[in-house]
């Protein structure tokens, strides 16, 4: 039995949901998100709540039940509040600069890296060593943060690289004489 799936998703003021046979559309002040509904779950809107139920009690349908409910909850939070992810650049000369829809990264390579932001993700650099990504789509903002981090992951000896704000880099001891 899914413990997450049992709870309905509450729609805050200003957020509307539209259900069709195989798709759900959530609209709010920060935009509109769509998701395809799998065949194993049924989704109903009751007043200001969205209720997700499995079609049958098979293992696959019960797995989809909790997952779909969590995805709908993330969509509701995204269009009402949005998601934010911060990245920090650690290293001498490492810096970032937001230029419209592009992010220019200087990460110690012989060339700068120009990262094109996908539609729906906003980028800001309040400091040269801090990158703030915001979006209504939780999956998309996490994917973009992961791609930026992959250009120079933090290394364990000096801790240099691009890391998430809340990430702790495990440090190793260097050479000993």
C-alpha positions in Angstrom: 0.0 0.0 0.0 1.4 3.4 -0.9 1.6 5.8 2.0 2.3 8.8 -0.2 -0.4 8.0 -2.7 -3.2 7.9 -0.1 -3.0 11.6 0.5 -4.7 13.9 -1.9 -2.9 16.8 -3.5 -4.3 20.2 -2.4 -4.5 22.9 -5.0 -3.6 26.3 -3.5 -5.4 29.5 -4.5 -4.5 30.6 -8.0 -3.6 27.1 -9.2 -6.0 25.2 -11.6 -5.8 21.6 -12.9 -7.2 20.3 -16.1 -7.6 16.6 -16.6 -8.0 14.8 -19.9 -8.0 11.1 -20.7 -4.2 10.7 -20.7 -2.8 14.1 -19.6 -2.9 16.5 -16.6 -2.2 20.2 -17.0 -1.5 22.4 -14.0 -1.6 26.2 -14.4 -0.4 28.8 -11.9 1.2 32.2 -11.6 4.7 30.8 -12.6 3.5 29.0 -15.7 2.0 25.8 -17.0 3.2 22.2 -16.6 1.9 19.1 -18.4 2.4 15.4 -17.6 1.2 12.2 -19.3 -0.9 10.0 -17.1 0.2 6.3 -17.1 -2.4 3.6 -17.8 -2.1 2.2 -14.3 -3.5 5.1 -12.3 -6.8 7.1 -12.3 -6.7 10.8 -11.4 -9.8 12.7 -10.3 -10.4 16.2 -9.2 -12.6 16.7 -6.2 -13.2 20.4 -5.2 -9.7 21.8 -4.7 -7.9 18.4 -4.4 -6.5 15.9 -6.8 -7.0 12.3 -5.9 -4.8 9.6 -7.4 -5.8 5.9 -7.2 -4.4 2.7 -8.8 -6.5 1.0 -11.4 -5.7 -2.4 -9.9 -3.7 -3.9 -7.1 -0.8 -5.2 -9.2 2.7 -4.3 -8.2 3.3 -2.0 -11.2 0.1 -0.1 -10.7 0.9 0.4 -7.0 4.4 1.7 -7.8 3.0 4.2 -10.4 0.4 5.4 -7.8 2.8 7.0 -5.4 5.1 8.2 -8.1 2.4 9.9 -10.0 1.0 11.5 -6.9 4.5 12.9 -6.0 5.0 14.2 -9.6 1.6 16.0 -9.4 2.6 17.5 -6.0 5.9 18.8 -7.5 4.0 20.3 -10.4 1.6 22.1 -8.1 4.5 23.4 -6.0 6.4 24.4 -9.1 3.7 26.6 -10.6 2.8 28.2 -7.3 6.3 28.7 -5.6 8.9 27.5 -8.1 12.1 25.6 -7.4 15.6 27.0 -6.9 19.0 25.4 -7.0 22.3 27.1 -6.1 25.7 26.1 -7.3 29.1 27.3 -6.0 32.4 27.6 -7.9 35.4 26.9 -5.8 38.9 27.5 -7.2 41.2 30.3 -8.2 39.9 32.1 -11.3 36.7 30.1 -11.4 33.8 32.4 -12.2 30.4 32.4 -13.9 28.5 35.2 -15.7 24.9 35.1 -16.8 24.4 36.7 -20.3 20.7 36.5 -21.2 19.9 32.9 -21.9 23.6 31.9 -21.8 25.8 31.1 -18.9 29.5 31.8 -19.4 31.7 29.6 -17.2 35.5 30.0 -16.6 36.6 26.8 -15.0 40.3 26.6 -15.5 40.2 25.2 -19.1 42.0 26.9 -22.0 38.6 28.1 -23.2 35.4 29.4 -21.6 32.3 27.3 -21.6 29.0 28.8 -23.0 26.0 26.9 -21.6 22.7 27.6 -23.3 19.8 27.6 -20.8 16.8 25.5 -21.8 13.4 27.2 -22.1 11.8 27.5 -18.7 15.0 27.9 -16.6 16.2 31.3 -15.4 19.8 31.8 -14.4 21.3 34.5 -12.2 24.8 35.2 -10.9 24.6 37.4 -7.8 28.3 36.8 -7.2 30.9 35.6 -9.7 31.2 32.3 -7.8 27.5 31.6 -7.2 25.0 30.4 -9.8 21.2 30.5 -9.0 18.9 28.4 -11.2 15.1 28.9 -10.9 12.3 27.1 -12.7 8.8 25.8 -12.2 9.9 22.3 -13.3 11.8 20.4 -10.6 13.2 17.8 -12.9 14.5 20.4 -15.4 16.2 22.6 -12.8 17.9 19.5 -11.4 19.0 18.3 -14.8 20.5 21.7 -15.7 22.3 21.9 -12.3 23.7 18.5 -12.9 25.0 19.3 -16.4 26.7 22.5 -15.2 28.3 20.6 -12.3 29.6 17.9 -14.7 31.9 20.4 -16.4 34.1 20.4 -13.4 33.0 18.2 -10.5 34.6 18.9 -7.1 37.9 17.0 -6.6 38.7 15.5 -3.2 42.2 16.9 -2.6 41.7 20.7 -2.8 37.9 20.8 -3.2 38.1 22.7 -6.4 35.2 22.6 -8.8 31.5 23.2 -9.2 29.4 22.0 -6.2 25.8 22.3 -5.0 25.3 24.8 -2.2 24.4 22.1 0.4 26.9 19.5 -0.9 29.8 18.5 1.4 33.0 17.5 -0.5 34.8 14.6 1.2 38.4 15.6 1.4 41.4 13.2 1.2 44.8 13.6 2.6 47.5 14.4 0.0 51.0 12.9 -0.3 53.1 12.5 2.7 56.9 12.7 2.8 
